[in-house]
Amino acid sequence: MDMIRIEATDRSPEVVFDFDQGRFTLSGESYPEDSAAFFAPLLAAVRTYLSDEQPKPVTFDLSMHYFNSSSAKALMNLFQDLEEAAEQGWPTTVNWHYHPDDDTMAEFGEDFALDFNHAEFRLCPTPETA
C-alpha cells in the first residue's frame, strides 16, 4: 500500500500512515468540518492493511492537542479495529502522547485505554507535544 501523508491544517491533524513500516501517526488538532469525510478513507486504508492474512507489528502514535466529539468517534472506530487486529494476533501498540500538564488529553487517553485488552495502550507524557 502507498503511504498516506496529509499535512496538518488549522482544523485537521497531520497524518502519516507508513504501511511498509506498520507505523501510523496522527498529530495536532482535529475538528474538520466533516469528520466522517476526513476519517473515512483513513479508516478504510487501515482496515485494508489489517485484512492481510499475515499479522505484522503495528505501532500507532497519537499526539493530539484537541479533538471534537466527531473526531473522538472516528478515533474510537480506529481503536476498535486495532483492538480486533490485536485479538487476531497482530502485535499492536498505541502510544498516546500528551503534554504532562494537559489533564484533559491525559484523561482522554486513560478513557480510551480502558477499551483495550489485547493491544498495548501506552500513556506517554511528552513535553514535545506542547
Secondary structure, DSSP 8 states (H G I E B T S, - for coil): ---EEE---SSS-EEEEETTTTEEEEEEEE--TTHHHHHHHHHHHHHHHHT-SS---EEEEEEEEEE-HHHHHHHHHHHHHHHHHHHTT--EEEEEEE-TT-HHHHHHHHHHHTT-SSSEEEEEE-GGG-
